[in-house]
Amino acid sequence: MTDAIFVIAVAVALIAVAASVARYYRIAMLLILIASGLIVFDRYSDFQQLWSGSRSDDETIPARLHGSHDSTVAWSRLFIDSAGVAQPGQPLNVSTLGIMGTNISDRDITLEDAYFISGLDGTKLKVQIGRGGARYTVGGVGPLPPGAVFFVVSDPLGPTKDGVSPSEFLERWATLSFVAKFNVTTQQLDFDRHAVEAFLPKAP
């Protein structure tokens, strides 16, 4: 989260608390919504620097984009999600891979296929599409209208919800790609080892 937005969000939240104490409940609720909106906006501000062939200078998206450059779908950085809670100083297990997309074209798009694939042994991970608080299969999400934001979440990386250790993860996923096919178009984002290690969950 950028410093400026963080400070504003905290300030709004504190004002909301004060309004609640003073029993201005409607104002407090409005301020809480504003603070939450600021946090959500900043959390996903990668969309200001999404992949349509460029990269940001701050939290870079160290990926190479292959395939169509027709600015139909833009993609965020890679998300590597953790599983469970680790002991202090111990690494977090890795549970799923994720990426966020937005339809930046002026027409509906239909996802025909999407998956993560290991650059080491070709293992594929199926995905689900999250939109509007629900998850869908790739074929079940339906057309995505202009401006639609959607989340791609992989199947679990391990046999259980506990995930796999970072070392086990890197043995198979140290380099990986995300592939999406839509409207007879294919995009592939390649993430090298440096990128993958940079996005691994950090120990508490």
C-alpha positions as semicolon CSV with decimal commas, in nm:
position;residue;x (nm);y (nm);z (nm)
1;M;0,000;0,000;0,000
2;T;0,136;0,341;-0,092
3;D;0,211;0,572;0,200
4;A;-0,030;0,849;0,099
5;I;-0,333;0,625;0,055
6;F;-0,247;0,435;0,374
7;V;-0,234;0,756;0,577
8;I;-0,563;0,877;0,430
9;A;-0,731;0,540;0,495
10;V;-0,610;0,537;0,859
11;A;-0,723;0,897;0,910
12;V;-1,069;0,823;0,771
13;A;-1,094;0,512;0,989
14;L;-1,001;0,710;1,301
15;I;-1,262;0,974;1,218
16;A;-1,514;0,692;1,174
17;V;-1,430;0,564;1,524
18;A;-1,475;0,913;1,667
19;A;-1,807;0,953;1,487
20;S;-1,922;0,618;1,623
21;V;-1,829;0,716;1,979
22;A;-2,026;1,037;1,930
23;R;-2,317;0,823;1,807
24;Y;-2,311;0,958;1,454
25;Y;-2,360;0,607;1,328
26;R;-2,455;0,687;0,969
27;I;-2,151;0,907;0,924
28;A;-1,933;0,640;1,086
29;M;-2,062;0,375;0,848
30;L;-2,002;0,601;0,549
31;L;-1,647;0,674;0,661
32;I;-1,578;0,304;0,718
33;L;-1,695;0,232;0,364
34;I;-1,468;0,505;0,231
35;A;-1,167;0,373;0,424
36;S;-1,238;0,019;0,304
37;G;-1,269;0,143;-0,052
38;L;-0,933;0,318;-0,030
39;I;-0,767;0,003;0,098
40;V;-0,924;-0,217;-0,171
41;F;-0,837;0,034;-0,442
42;D;-0,476;0,052;-0,336
43;R;-0,450;-0,325;-0,283
44;Y;-0,533;-0,378;-0,646
45;S;-0,373;-0,066;-0,786
46;D;-0,161;-0,298;-0,997
47;F;-0,435;-0,238;-1,250
48;Q;-0,290;0,106;-1,309
49;Q;0,021;-0,073;-1,435
50;L;-0,128;-0,392;-1,573
51;W;0,031;-0,601;-1,839
52;S;-0,056;-0,492;-2,185
53;G;0,313;-0,506;-2,269
54;S;0,461;-0,272;-2,006
55;R;0,591;-0,294;-1,651
56;S;0,586;-0,068;-1,347
57;D;0,893;0,080;-1,179
58;D;0,774;0,023;-0,823
59;E;0,633;-0,325;-0,764
60;T;0,735;-0,455;-1,102
61;I;0,565;-0,730;-1,292
62;P;0,871;-0,931;-1,393
63;A;0,703;-1,126;-1,667
64;R;0,727;-1,151;-2,042
65;L;0,403;-1,131;-2,234
66;H;0,368;-1,343;-2,546
67;G;0,084;-1,376;-2,791
68;S;-0,170;-1,105;-2,857
69;H;-0,084;-0,744;-2,774
70;D;-0,426;-0,615;-2,879
71;S;-0,502;-0,472;-2,533
72;T;-0,800;-0,699;-2,477
73;V;-0,713;-0,831;-2,131
74;A;-0,461;-0,677;-1,893
75;W;-0,306;-0,884;-1,617
76;S;-0,173;-0,802;-1,270
77;R;0,138;-0,934;-1,103
78;L;0,155;-1,296;-0,993
79;F;0,008;-1,380;-0,652
80;I;0,149;-1,676;-0,458
81;D;-0,081;-1,741;-0,165
82;S;0,020;-1,892;0,166
83;A;-0,148;-2,167;0,364
84;G;-0,191;-2,173;0,738
85;V;0,014;-1,985;0,994
86;A;0,387;-2,035;1,030
87;Q;0,594;-2,010;1,344
88;P;0,798;-1,688;1,376
89;G;1,097;-1,702;1,145
90;Q;0,968;-2,011;0,964
91;P;0,863;-2,002;0,597
92;L;0,496;-2,014;0,502
93;N;0,368;-2,301;0,294
94;V;0,240;-2,220;-0,055
95;S;-0,123;-2,306;-0,132
96;T;-0,235;-2,155;-0,464
97;L;-0,130;-1,932;-0,753
98;G;-0,337;-1,637;-0,862
99;I;-0,355;-1,350;-1,104
100;M;-0,605;-1,076;-1,168
101;G;-0,737;-0,968;-1,506
102;T;-0,950;-0,688;-1,644
103;N;-1,123;-0,655;-1,978
104;I;-0,981;-0,329;-2,111
105;S;-1,141;-0,365;-2,452
106;D;-1,474;-0,226;-2,569
107;R;-1,636;-0,565;-2,625
108;D;-1,732;-0,878;-2,435
109;I;-1,470;-1,148;-2,402
110;T;-1,517;-1,519;-2,338
111;L;-1,247;-1,718;-2,162
112;E;-1,207;-2,046;-2,347
113;D;-0,920;-2,182;-2,139
114;A;-0,682;-2,068;-1,866
115;Y;-0,415;-2,244;-1,662
116;F;-0,077;-2,216;-1,494
117;I;0,201;-2,434;-1,632
118;S;0,539;-2,521;-1,484
119;G;0,839;-2,412;-1,687
120;L;1,038;-2,703;-1,541
121;D;0,828;-3,012;-1,605
122;G;0,516;-2,893;-1,786
123;T;0,277;-2,964;-1,498
124;K;-0,052;-2,780;-1,549
125;L;-0,271;-2,633;-1,278
126;K;-0,637;-2,586;-1,355
127;V;-0,799;-2,265;-1,236
128;Q;-1,126;-2,118;-1,125
129;I;-1,251;-1,770;-1,204
130;G;-1,364;-1,547;-0,919
131;R;-1,612;-1,271;-0,997
132;G;-1,879;-1,100;-0,793
133;G;-1,800;-1,302;-0,483
134;A;-1,848;-1,638;-0,657
135;R;-1,616;-1,885;-0,827
136;Y;-1,675;-2,041;-1,166
137;T;-1,512;-2,289;-1,397
138;V;-1,342;-2,129;-1,693
139;G;-1,627;-2,231;-1,922
140;G;-1,894;-2,139;-1,669
141;V;-1,807;-1,777;-1,599
142;G;-1,986;-1,648;-1,910
143;P;-1,896;-1,343;-2,122
144;L;-1,696;-1,076;-1,941
145;P;-1,814;-0,726;-2,039
146;P;-1,587;-0,425;-2,092
147;G;-1,432;-0,318;-1,762
148;A;-1,498;-0,652;-1,592
149;V;-1,246;-0,741;-1,322
150;F;-1,194;-1,108;-1,247
151;F;-0,961;-1,322;-1,039
152;V;-0,791;-1,640;-1,152
153;V;-0,714;-1,883;-0,871
154;S;-0,539;-2,215;-0,925
155;D;-0,628;-2,553;-0,784
156;P;-0,436;-2,634;-0,463
157;L;-0,064;-2,697;-0,511
158;G;-0,047;-2,979;-0,259
159;P;-0,258;-3,281;-0,176
160;T;-0,412;-3,098;0,122
161;K;-0,512;-2,745;0,214
162;D;-0,182;-2,714;0,401
163;G;-0,002;-2,657;0,071
164;V;0,364;-2,730;0,007
165;S;0,686;-2,589;0,150
166;P;0,868;-2,316;-0,043
167;S;1,147;-2,561;-0,132
168;E;0,898;-2,817;-0,267
169;F;0,721;-2,541;-0,457
170;L;1,041;-2,419;-0,621
171;E;1,135;-2,770;-0,729
172;R;0,842;-2,762;-0,971
173;W;0,737;-2,399;-1,004
174;A;1,061;-2,196;-0,996
175;T;0,970;-2,081;-1,346
176;L;0,611;-2,078;-1,462
177;S;0,368;-1,933;-1,710
178;F;0,006;-1,827;-1,707
179;V;-0,184;-1,897;-2,027
180;A;-0,525;-1,757;-2,118
181;K;-0,723;-1,820;-2,436
182;F;-1,015;-1,599;-2,526
183;N;-1,196;-1,491;-2,842
184;V;-0,952;-1,697;-3,055
185;T;-0,664;-1,511;-2,888
186;T;-0,390;-1,654;-2,664
187;Q;-0,183;-1,464;-2,410
188;Q;0,104;-1,616;-2,214
189;L;0,284;-1,450;-1,925
190;D;0,620;-1,605;-1,837
191;F;0,761;-1,560;-1,485
192;D;1,128;-1,637;-1,431
193;R;1,283;-1,765;-1,108
194;H;1,362;-1,416;-0,984
195;A;0,998;-1,314;-1,020
196;V;0,864;-1,629;-0,856
197;E;1,099;-1,603;-0,558
198;A;1,014;-1,235;-0,517
199;F;0,644;-1,313;-0,478
200;L;0,680;-1,606;-0,237
201;P;0,501;-1,549;0,097
202;K;0,734;-1,388;0,348
203;A;0,800;-1,540;0,690
204;P;0,626;-1,355;0,978
